[in-house]
Amino acid sequence: MDSVTRRNFLETTVAITALAAGPGRARADDGSDVGATGYRTRSGTEVSNMLESGKPKVYESTVRPGFTWPEGKRMAVSMSFDDARPSQVDVAFPLLEDFGVKATFYVCPDNLEKRVDDWRAVASAGHELGNHTVSHPCSGNFEFSRGNALESYTLDDMEKEMVECNRRVETACGVVPATFAYPCGNTFVGHGKKVRSYVPLVAKHFLAGRGFPSEWHNAPAVCDLAQLNGVSFDGLDFNTILGLIDKAGADGAWLVLAGHDAGDEDARQVTRCDTLRAVCEYALEPDHGIWLDTVAAVAKHLRDWQAENKRQRKKTETR
């Protein structure tokens, strides 16, 4: 299709989209159409100019979120590790420090207290220590959790787990966890008709809660911070992770990676060191437009943006 035909096509497409959306749509600061969902519609001329500018395909879209990442970044990536395992302080921590990259470690106090000086060093270096409960309760479907099964828990039991974990982490390392990771990715207590979600407890006590294992990234304008998608990167090579990054980047989204041990061996629940290095190197390349930071840091940005967007929408609706 020649440039004139393509331009006419894009202008027609955007016009049809605007008509379908109906009246009363909000406006961004620059006067562009944001819409009731917070998405900004670009004009056909603007999109055509973008396509002709030679930018990578990941930047091309006729509809972009009103949401923006800091410093012109196109997406965010957070790396997280669960359980406070020894390899995290012995292997992952020094590797990350070599790159100046900060990660989130979801700790269980019993493991943390066995290496308390090391974990204090991790916290002092600017990494995030998150809450992963005291006893790591999971569904009784997991054999290791049959004596501590969520099916036998109440909401009060789970809240005590969260509060006590926070207390012990603060006592040991002087920081209060701001985010939470669901053990085994389970978000319930009880059994059958007595099942209850404990997501509201996470929303009550924490800035964000990371799920596991998920298959997708998080849409910053609409995601529920109390139940974020966390994608496993244990055992994956960099090309596989790069595919996840590309998909998240195409959506201007937030990819949260979740791992356990760190090492060179090819084993269950081990994040490969070569993959970890490659992710750091790729994400730190300025041309790739990636904000690489802790779960708490990115979640704070989303919380503030979502709150402001909600206020602006209410003001628009009352006019």
Secondary structure, DSSP 8 states (H G I E B T S, - for coil): --HHHHHHHHHHHHHHHHHHH-S---B-TTS-B-TTTTEEE--HHHHHHHHHTT--GGG--SEEES---GGG-SEEEEEEEETT-HHIIIIIHHHHHHHT---EEEE-HHHHHHTHHHHHHHHHTT-EEEE--SS--B-TTSGGGGGGBGGG--HHHHHHHHHHHHHHHHHHHS----EEE-GGG--EES-GGG-EE-HHHHHHH-SEEE-SSBSS-B-TTT--GGGB--EE-TT--HHHHHHHHHHHHHTT-EEEEEE-EEESS--TTEEEHHHHHHHHHHHH-GGG-EEE--HHHHHHHHHHHHHHHHHHHHHHHT-
